Amino acid sequence: MIKPFWEDDEVLDTLAQRRWVVIDDAFDERFIEAMEQAVPWQGAASDLFHRAAIGRQAEQQVIREIRSDFIHWLDRGDTEAVIQYFWQQVDAMMEAFRRAFFLPINYYEGHVAVYPPGAFYKKHLDQFEKTSYRQITLILYLNKNWQEQDGGALRVYEADGSHTEVLPLAGRAVLMQSAEVWHEVLPARRTRKSLTGWFSCLPMEERFLGA
């Protein structure tokens, strides 16, 4: 049996030391196929999705010059089998990250994201201003037969100012320290799909506000 990537010491060590890590073949083709069936991926044309905003709660704004993707927030009450399976994996990851990094992680929030051709997300951190809740970002890519000419790479900025570009290949995962790693999504030239979420140390009252 293949060990899950969140139990791999090399993956966890790289996340701790480099602050981010890429894992290929993090999940299998059956998961990708099931997600294709479970979610209407039309993005702008789907009632399920809405334009992504920046900021938190009452301060949220849709600013298309900063990000132009469409998102749908995941819900633990969703009855689709593949979504329930994903939540089970999230809970296993949460426990592994607690043990590995001695963090009181107690909450996961995540969404499905669609980048239509031309969509992007400018350079940013995954931590809101004046908060320190988000600890670890998880991105799972669902794009079959993705090529370099399709654009949509995740550009990750290193501490020394250099950067690395990661193609959003199906089955690939990225973990990063949410408050430490600057990154952006370069313009996509075909529809780009992902699952993106954050493991957080969130006070109980904040969880009920949907932070």
C-alpha positions, 0 to 999 in steps of 0.5 A: 500500500502506498503511503499517503503524501501527508505521512511521507517524512520527506514531504513534511521535511521539505514543507518545513524547511523550504516552506513549500513542496510539490507532490506528483501523483498525490491522488489517482485518476479515479479521483479526478474522474469522479470530481469531473462527474461531481462538479459542473465545471463551466465556471462562469456559465454555472450557477454553482460558481461565483466570481472569486473575491479578495479580503475577508468577510465584510471586507471582501471585494471582487477586483478583476485586476487582481484575480479573475477565477470562479469558485465554489466553496466545499461543504461537509454536507455535500452528499457526493461520494467523491466529496465525502471521500475528500473530506475524509482525506482532509481530516487525515491530513489535519491530524498528520499536520498537527503531529508533524508541526505541533500546530493546533490546526482545527479547521479546513476551508476549501473551494473548487476553482475554475480559471477560464482562458485568460484568468489569473491571480496576481502575486499574494499570500494566503493569509489575511491581513491582521490574522494568523489563522491559516497555516498550510495551503493545499492545492490539488490539480485536476487538469488532464493533458496539461501542456506548458503552452496552456499557461496557468502555471503556479509561480512560487517565489522563493525567499531569495527572490527567485521563483519556480513555476509549477504546471497544474498537472492532473494528480499533482498537489502543492503544500505551502506555508500560508503566511510565508510563501508568495505566489501567483497564478499566471494567465491560463490559455485553457480552462484550469481546474483545482481544489484549493484550501487551507488548514487553520488554527481558528477560534470556535467563534470564527468558525461559525462566521465562515472565516 
